[in-house]
Amino acid sequence: MIIDAHCHVWPDEIARKVLADRPVGLDPVHDGTLDGLRRTMDNAGIDMAMTLAVANAGRTVWRTNEFVGQVDRTRFIPFGTVHPDLSIDENLAALRNNGIVGVKLHPLFQTVAFADVRTQEILTALAENDIPVIAHVGSGGNEDQNRRGAPKDLHDMIGAIPDLRLIAAHYGGYQVLDEAEKWSVGASIHLETSWPPSMGTLPRDRIVDIIRRHGADRVVYGSDWPMTDPATEIAGIKALGLTPQEERGVLGENLARLLRLEFPAAT
């Protein structure tokens, strides 16, 4: 089984507009819709995907969670949104009442920072309610945006919230792999493998070393759909030369265990 931990989705009527505003150099490969993701998954042999929805403002948290909470649970695992403009109780209600499984935190597009006490209070509440989180970590925006997602601040925050089930996207430091190796690798988190436009741009030996130093059982495959092609990213994982057990873990078994999904025994 293959599970993609990193797929952004939007309602059909706004997906095109959202993707038109992406940063230069990160042109989308696919359309950002649920139907488009399903077709991509079928073509790439992906069994399930975490569908990530992010609200950039507190006023859109409810409708964002309402949208992602209605996905087909046989193929999609809904990860919704929180925002510091809302109270903790309001954030939790918006997740719970829409059946959201986990949360996507995105310092580049939300006014959330790992060093902000408001963010830490929300994440503490998510940990207390056993709600997993996947977070963008590292750069990709302007100086202020990049500072909000700094690997060092993530490391410090995790030390204060040890029970949080957190997946750090982009090997724990997008575009700042040196910082990721210093602060994210070896921390009490799971690392995720996406690196737009493709993880194939990273040195193979360095990635294998990161995976094994962190622990291959705590690394999960993610594509960052629709910004990359999942089939290409899966091929990149398979080209790393991991052991069969490590490869199965990264491509699906580790994430299934983290999210406590039922997973068929390997044959």
C-alpha positions as CSV (number, residue, x, y, z in Angstrom):
1,M,0.0,0.0,0.0
2,I,1.2,3.5,-0.8
3,I,-0.1,6.5,1.1
4,D,0.7,10.1,0.1
5,A,1.0,12.3,3.1
6,H,1.0,15.7,1.3
7,C,-1.8,16.6,-1.2
8,H,-3.3,20.0,-1.2
9,V,-6.9,20.3,-2.4
10,W,-9.4,23.1,-3.0
11,P,-13.1,23.3,-4.1
12,D,-13.3,23.1,-7.9
13,E,-14.5,26.7,-8.3
14,I,-11.4,28.2,-6.6
15,A,-8.6,25.7,-7.3
16,R,-7.6,27.4,-10.5
17,K,-7.4,30.8,-8.9
18,V,-5.4,29.6,-6.0
19,L,-2.8,27.8,-8.2
20,A,-2.5,30.9,-10.4
21,D,-1.0,32.7,-7.4
22,R,1.7,30.2,-6.6
23,P,5.3,31.4,-6.4
24,V,7.3,31.7,-9.6
25,G,9.2,28.5,-10.2
26,L,6.6,26.3,-8.5
27,D,4.2,25.8,-11.3
28,P,1.5,23.2,-10.6
29,V,1.6,19.9,-12.4
30,H,-2.0,19.0,-11.6
31,D,-5.3,20.9,-11.1
32,G,-5.8,20.8,-7.3
33,T,-9.3,19.3,-7.3
34,L,-10.5,16.1,-5.6
35,D,-11.4,14.5,-8.9
36,G,-7.9,15.4,-10.2
37,L,-6.3,13.9,-7.2
38,R,-8.2,10.7,-7.5
39,R,-7.2,10.4,-11.2
40,T,-3.5,11.1,-10.2
41,M,-3.7,8.5,-7.5
42,D,-5.1,5.8,-9.8
43,N,-2.5,6.5,-12.4
44,A,0.4,6.4,-9.8
45,G,-0.8,3.4,-7.9
46,I,-1.5,5.4,-4.7
47,D,-4.1,3.8,-2.4
48,M,-4.8,6.7,0.0
49,A,-3.8,10.3,0.4
50,M,-3.9,12.9,3.1
51,T,-6.0,15.8,1.7
52,L,-4.7,19.0,3.2
53,A,-6.8,22.2,3.4
54,V,-5.5,25.5,4.8
55,A,-7.4,28.6,5.9
56,N,-5.4,31.8,5.6
57,A,-7.7,33.7,8.0
58,G,-9.8,32.7,11.0
59,R,-13.1,33.6,9.2
60,T,-12.5,30.8,6.6
61,V,-11.6,28.0,9.0
62,W,-15.1,26.6,9.3
63,R,-15.9,26.5,5.6
64,T,-12.5,25.1,4.8
65,N,-13.0,22.2,7.3
66,E,-16.5,21.7,6.1
67,F,-15.1,21.2,2.5
68,V,-12.3,18.8,3.4
69,G,-14.5,17.0,5.9
70,Q,-16.7,15.8,3.1
71,V,-14.1,13.8,1.2
72,D,-14.4,10.1,0.3
73,R,-12.9,8.4,3.4
74,T,-12.1,5.2,1.4
75,R,-9.4,7.1,-0.5
76,F,-8.8,10.4,1.3
77,I,-7.7,11.2,4.9
78,P,-9.0,14.7,5.7
79,F,-6.5,17.1,7.3
80,G,-8.1,20.4,8.0
81,T,-7.1,23.8,9.4
82,V,-6.8,25.9,12.5
83,H,-6.0,29.6,13.0
84,P,-4.8,31.7,15.9
85,D,-7.5,34.3,15.2
86,L,-10.0,31.8,16.7
87,S,-10.1,30.5,20.3
88,I,-8.9,27.0,21.0
89,D,-12.4,25.9,21.6
90,E,-13.5,27.3,18.3
91,N,-10.7,25.6,16.4
92,L,-11.4,22.3,18.1
93,A,-15.1,22.6,17.3
94,A,-14.4,23.3,13.6
95,L,-12.3,20.1,13.5
96,R,-14.5,17.9,15.5
97,N,-17.9,18.9,14.0
98,N,-16.6,18.3,10.5
99,G,-14.9,14.9,11.3
100,I,-11.4,16.1,10.6
101,V,-8.7,13.6,11.3
102,G,-5.7,15.9,11.5
103,V,-4.4,19.5,10.9
104,K,-2.2,21.1,8.2
105,L,-0.2,24.1,9.5
106,H,1.4,26.3,6.9
107,P,3.6,29.2,8.2
108,L,4.1,30.5,4.6
109,F,0.4,31.2,4.0
110,Q,-1.0,31.5,7.5
111,T,0.0,34.0,10.2
112,V,1.3,31.2,12.4
113,A,4.9,30.8,13.7
114,F,6.4,28.0,15.6
115,A,7.8,30.5,18.1
116,D,4.4,32.2,18.6
117,V,2.8,31.4,22.0
118,R,-0.6,31.3,20.2
119,T,0.6,28.6,17.9
120,Q,2.1,26.6,20.7
121,E,-1.2,26.9,22.7
122,I,-3.2,25.5,19.7
123,L,-0.7,22.7,19.1
124,T,-0.7,21.8,22.8
125,A,-4.5,21.5,22.6
126,L,-4.2,19.3,19.5
127,A,-1.7,17.1,21.3
128,E,-4.1,16.8,24.3
129,N,-6.8,15.8,21.9
130,D,-4.5,13.3,20.1
131,I,-4.9,15.1,16.7
132,P,-1.9,14.7,14.4
133,V,-0.3,17.7,12.6
134,I,1.6,18.0,9.3
135,A,3.5,21.3,9.0
136,H,5.5,23.1,6.4
137,V,8.9,23.6,7.8
138,G,11.6,25.8,6.2
139,S,11.6,28.5,3.5
140,G,9.7,29.2,0.3
141,G,8.5,32.7,0.9
142,N,9.8,36.1,2.0
143,E,12.0,36.7,5.0
144,D,9.1,37.0,7.5
145,Q,7.4,33.9,6.2
146,N,10.6,31.9,6.3
147,R,11.2,32.9,9.8
148,R,7.8,31.7,11.0
149,G,8.7,28.1,9.8
150,A,12.3,28.0,11.0
151,P,13.5,24.4,11.8
152,K,15.2,25.7,15.1
153,D,11.8,27.1,16.3
154,L,10.1,23.8,15.4
155,H,12.8,21.9,17.4
156,D,12.2,24.2,20.4
157,M,8.4,23.9,20.1
158,I,8.5,20.1,20.0
159,G,10.6,20.0,23.1
160,A,7.8,21.8,24.9
161,I,5.0,19.6,23.4
162,P,6.5,16.1,23.4
163,D,3.1,14.3,22.9
164,L,2.3,16.0,19.6
165,R,2.2,13.6,16.6
166,L,3.9,15.9,14.1
167,I,5.0,15.3,10.5
168,A,7.6,17.9,9.4
169,A,7.3,18.4,5.6
170,H,10.2,18.7,3.3
171,Y,12.7,16.6,5.4
172,G,12.1,19.2,8.1
173,G,13.5,22.2,6.3
174,Y,12.5,23.2,2.8
175,Q,15.3,24.9,0.9
176,V,17.4,24.9,4.2
177,L,18.6,21.4,4.3
178,D,21.6,22.3,6.5
179,E,19.2,23.7,9.1
180,A,17.0,20.6,8.8
181,E,19.9,18.3,9.5
182,K,20.8,20.3,12.6
183,W,17.4,20.8,14.1
184,S,14.9,18.4,12.6
185,V,16.8,15.2,11.9
186,G,16.7,13.1,15.0
187,A,13.9,15.1,16.7
188,S,10.8,13.5,18.1
189,I,8.9,13.9,14.8
190,H,8.2,12.2,11.5
191,L,9.9,13.6,8.4
192,E,8.1,13.8,5.1
193,T,9.9,13.5,1.7
194,S,8.5,16.2,-0.6
195,W,10.8,18.8,-2.2
196,P,9.1,20.7,-5.0
197,P,9.7,20.7,-7.9
198,S,11.0,17.2,-7.2
199,M,13.0,15.4,-4.5
200,G,15.1,14.1,-7.4
201,T,16.9,17.5,-7.3
202,L,18.5,16.5,-4.0
203,P,21.7,14.4,-3.6
204,R,20.7,10.8,-3.3
205,D,23.4,9.8,-0.8
206,R,22.5,12.8,1.5
207,I,18.8,11.9,1.5
208,V,19.6,8.2,2.3
209,D,21.9,9.4,5.2
210,I,19.1,11.7,6.5
211,I,16.5,8.9,6.4
212,R,18.7,6.5,8.2
213,R,20.1,8.9,10.8
214,H,16.5,10.0,11.6
215,G,15.2,6.5,11.5
216,A,13.6,5.1,8.4
217,D,10.6,4.0,10.5
218,R,9.9,7.7,11.1
219,V,10.0,8.9,7.5
220,V,6.8,9.2,5.3
221,Y,6.4,9.7,1.6
222,G,4.6,12.9,0.5
223,S,4.4,14.4,-3.0
224,D,3.2,18.0,-2.3
225,W,0.5,17.5,-5.0
226,P,-0.4,19.3,-7.2
227,M,3.0,21.0,-7.3
228,T,4.8,17.8,-8.2
229,D,4.0,14.5,-10.0
230,P,3.5,11.7,-7.4
231,A,4.5,9.0,-9.8
232,T,7.9,10.7,-10.3
233,E,8.3,11.2,-6.5
234,I,7.5,7.5,-5.8
235,A,10.1,6.5,-8.4
236,G,12.5,8.8,-6.6
237,I,11.9,6.9,-3.3
238,K,12.4,3.6,-5.0
239,A,15.6,4.8,-6.6
240,L,17.2,5.6,-3.2
241,G,18.3,2.0,-2.7
242,L,16.6,1.5,0.6
243,T,16.0,-2.0,1.9
244,P,12.6,-3.5,1.0
245,Q,11.5,-3.0,4.6
246,E,12.6,0.6,4.7
247,E,11.0,1.3,1.3
248,R,7.6,-0.2,2.4
249,G,7.7,1.8,5.6
250,V,8.4,5.1,3.8
251,L,5.8,4.6,1.1
252,G,3.0,3.7,3.5
253,E,3.5,1.5,6.5
254,N,5.0,4.3,8.7
255,L,2.2,6.7,8.0
256,A,-0.4,4.0,8.5
257,R,1.1,3.3,11.9
258,L,1.3,7.0,12.9
259,L,-2.3,7.6,11.9
260,R,-3.4,4.2,13.3
261,L,-4.9,3.0,10.1
262,E,-5.5,-0.6,9.4
263,F,-2.8,-1.9,7.0
264,P,-2.8,-5.3,5.3
265,A,0.2,-7.5,6.1
266,A,2.8,-7.6,3.3
267,T,2.7,-10.6,1.1
